[in-house]
């Protein structure tokens, strides 16, 4: 599904799938809490990467995980 956000069109399915993959991994490793609430910082990273042109959900999730873990370690 495509959703307009301002002048940009976002594929919600790709972003949602990438978030599901990344959040599942990060929950299993204990990096984020195991709740039903959306982790806003993780979602922001995924949306930013998507806007920069990453459209593959697996690469999007992997890059988001790497960036999220790098920020959490600092």
Backbone as CSV, one residue per row, in Angstrom:
resi,resn,N_x,N_y,N_z,CA_x,CA_y,CA_z,C_x,C_y,C_z
1,UNK,0.841,-1.172,0.000,0.000,0.000,0.000,0.884,1.233,0.000
2,UNK,0.513,2.206,-0.796,1.256,3.449,-0.876,0.503,4.533,-0.120
3,UNK,1.214,5.301,0.678,0.610,6.379,1.449,1.381,7.653,1.164
4,UNK,0.653,8.732,0.855,1.307,10.009,0.618,1.638,10.674,1.939
5,UNK,2.862,11.167,2.070,3.282,11.945,3.235,3.911,13.205,2.676
6,UNK,3.146,14.261,2.636,3.621,15.471,2.005,3.707,15.232,0.516
7,UNK,4.879,15.394,-0.041,5.074,15.152,-1.462,5.676,13.786,-1.733
8,UNK,6.049,13.055,-0.691,6.660,11.748,-0.863,5.613,10.651,-0.755
9,UNK,5.840,9.582,-1.470,4.978,8.412,-1.379,5.772,7.314,-0.685
10,UNK,5.172,6.711,0.341,5.873,5.702,1.128,5.182,4.351,0.980
11,UNK,5.951,3.328,0.723,5.409,1.979,0.667,5.350,1.452,2.096
12,UNK,4.160,1.469,2.670,3.974,1.092,4.071,4.334,-0.373,4.296
13,UNK,4.109,-1.215,3.315,4.395,-2.638,3.464,5.893,-2.883,3.654
14,UNK,6.723,-2.230,2.857,8.174,-2.408,2.973,8.661,-1.892,4.323
15,UNK,8.209,-0.714,4.709,8.611,-0.138,5.996,8.111,-1.011,7.146
16,UNK,6.875,-1.471,7.064,6.310,-2.323,8.114,7.020,-3.656,8.240
17,UNK,7.333,-4.268,7.095,8.050,-5.547,7.120,9.462,-5.365,7.688
18,UNK,10.136,-4.298,7.277,11.489,-4.038,7.787,11.453,-3.796,9.293
19,UNK,10.439,-3.052,9.757,10.311,-2.814,11.191,10.071,-4.125,11.929
20,UNK,9.206,-4.974,11.393,8.911,-6.254,12.044,10.169,-7.113,12.162
21,UNK,10.956,-7.162,11.107,12.197,-7.953,11.119,13.179,-7.390,12.140
22,UNK,13.406,-6.074,12.066,14.390,-5.441,12.955,13.953,-5.504,14.416
23,UNK,12.684,-5.199,14.675,12.234,-5.198,16.072,12.231,-6.609,16.658
24,UNK,11.900,-7.601,15.871,11.938,-8.983,16.346,13.360,-9.358,16.761
25,UNK,14.323,-9.035,15.909,15.723,-9.341,16.224,16.167,-8.591,17.489
26,UNK,15.873,-7.298,17.542,16.324,-6.490,18.682,15.629,-6.901,19.984
27,UNK,14.404,-7.358,19.904,13.731,-7.860,21.111,14.384,-9.153,21.597
28,UNK,14.724,-10.021,20.650,15.354,-11.292,21.026,16.740,-11.104,21.638
29,UNK,17.435,-10.052,21.209,18.760,-9.788,21.768,18.697,-8.954,23.040
30,UNK,17.510,-8.451,23.364,17.348,-7.649,24.574,17.672,-6.180,24.382
31,UNK,17.890,-5.742,23.146,18.242,-4.346,22.886,17.041,-3.417,23.054
32,UNK,15.835,-3.944,22.828,14.620,-3.169,23.078,13.672,-4.019,23.911
33,UNK,12.768,-3.329,24.595,11.822,-4.016,25.478,10.852,-4.871,24.673
34,UNK,10.432,-5.965,25.273,9.490,-6.888,24.641,8.067,-6.433,24.940
35,UNK,7.627,-5.387,24.223,6.277,-4.849,24.394,5.596,-4.752,23.037
36,UNK,4.322,-4.435,23.065,3.578,-4.243,21.817,3.735,-2.828,21.280
37,UNK,4.299,-1.941,22.090,4.472,-0.547,21.673,5.549,-0.436,20.599
38,UNK,5.341,0.469,19.674,6.317,0.709,18.608,7.518,1.442,19.185
39,UNK,8.698,0.988,18.837,9.921,1.665,19.247,10.162,2.805,18.259
40,UNK,9.860,4.025,18.683,9.923,5.183,17.792,11.317,5.437,17.212
41,UNK,12.393,5.352,18.011,13.722,5.571,17.421,14.050,4.578,16.297
42,UNK,13.672,3.323,16.471,13.912,2.321,15.434,13.092,2.635,14.188
43,UNK,11.837,2.980,14.362,10.982,3.318,13.233,11.520,4.542,12.490
44,UNK,12.004,5.531,13.228,12.570,6.730,12.598,13.780,6.386,11.740
45,UNK,14.629,5.484,12.222,15.794,5.053,11.443,15.343,4.381,10.156
46,UNK,14.364,3.511,10.249,13.877,2.783,9.065,13.266,3.746,8.056
47,UNK,12.457,4.677,8.517,11.843,5.649,7.607,12.910,6.517,6.952
48,UNK,13.906,6.935,7.713,14.992,7.744,7.152,15.741,6.974,6.059
49,UNK,16.087,5.728,6.330,16.779,4.910,5.331,15.911,4.694,4.092
50,UNK,14.611,4.498,4.299,13.690,4.319,3.178,13.649,5.576,2.318
51,UNK,13.567,6.717,2.961,13.527,7.995,2.231,14.817,8.252,1.459
52,UNK,15.912,7.703,1.942,17.197,7.863,1.241,17.347,6.890,0.078
53,UNK,16.350,6.007,-0.107,16.353,5.170,-1.292,16.460,3.676,-1.087
54,UNK,16.595,3.210,0.144,16.683,1.763,0.379,15.273,1.179,0.336
55,UNK,15.016,0.330,-0.643,13.673,-0.211,-0.834,13.562,-1.705,-0.501
56,UNK,14.694,-2.385,-0.319,14.681,-3.814,-0.005,14.492,-3.982,1.497
57,UNK,13.430,-4.706,1.884,13.099,-4.801,3.311,14.172,-5.490,4.151
58,UNK,14.873,-6.454,3.596,15.928,-7.144,4.354,17.122,-6.221,4.580
59,UNK,17.569,-5.554,3.505,18.682,-4.603,3.659,18.284,-3.448,4.561
60,UNK,17.047,-3.007,4.424,16.542,-1.925,5.257,16.574,-2.323,6.731
61,UNK,16.108,-3.517,7.041,16.121,-4.008,8.422,17.544,-4.164,8.943
62,UNK,18.434,-4.734,8.140,19.825,-4.935,8.573,20.542,-3.623,8.833
63,UNK,20.343,-2.647,7.956,20.971,-1.334,8.156,20.403,-0.641,9.388
64,UNK,19.107,-0.769,9.588,18.471,-0.158,10.755,18.974,-0.800,12.049
65,UNK,19.120,-2.112,12.039,19.654,-2.816,13.216,21.068,-2.337,13.518
66,UNK,21.905,-2.268,12.503,23.297,-1.834,12.701,23.347,-0.413,13.249
67,UNK,22.553,0.473,12.679,22.561,1.857,13.143,21.989,1.969,14.553
68,UNK,20.916,1.222,14.827,20.296,1.249,16.148,21.255,0.743,17.204
69,UNK,21.930,-0.372,16.923,22.895,-0.921,17.891,24.080,0.011,18.083
70,UNK,24.539,0.676,17.041,25.670,1.584,17.154,25.310,2.777,18.044
71,UNK,24.107,3.278,17.924,23.667,4.414,18.749,23.464,3.980,20.181
72,UNK,22.921,2.794,20.391,22.666,2.287,21.744,23.953,2.018,22.516
73,UNK,25.045,1.702,21.815,26.309,1.405,22.481,27.038,2.651,22.945
74,UNK,26.711,3.784,22.343,27.413,5.032,22.671,26.940,5.581,23.979
